[in-house]
């Protein structure tokens, strides 16, 4: 079942399994607001098992680019095109959100941690996380890497 994220009335729908459901819902709403304001795109997600192709694409990039495997189960995912760029998002039970931006000029993977979430072991030694304040998500910590391969 697909779910369109409402950034004005933040909901934990689809994220109830996460111990950080409220913070993850705020992070998800923050992303929805960004895409609505920048691209006039409705941020719509589906359960990870229904978006298996998107989850597999993101996991393939992580594995091939940085030999990474995310331990937490994915809860929701989406893939879409906006502004000529392909985007994919996967939201995990741990409170982690991973996004892939894959365009002709810019290609990167971003990691965002929900407010209160510890840095996952698989990312702790490799990435430094910067802090950003958000009205919807509290303090977001994020990091990224540039994609070098073709996907």
Buried (B, 14 or more C-beta within 10 A) or exposed (E): EEBEBBBEEBBBBBBEEBEBBBBBBBBBBBBBBBBBEEBEBEBEBBBBEBBEEBBEBBBEBBEEBBEBEBEBEBBBBBBBEBEEBBBBBBBBBBBBBBBBBBBEEEBEBBBBBBBEBEBBEBBEEEBEBEEEEBEBBBEBBBBBBEBEEEB
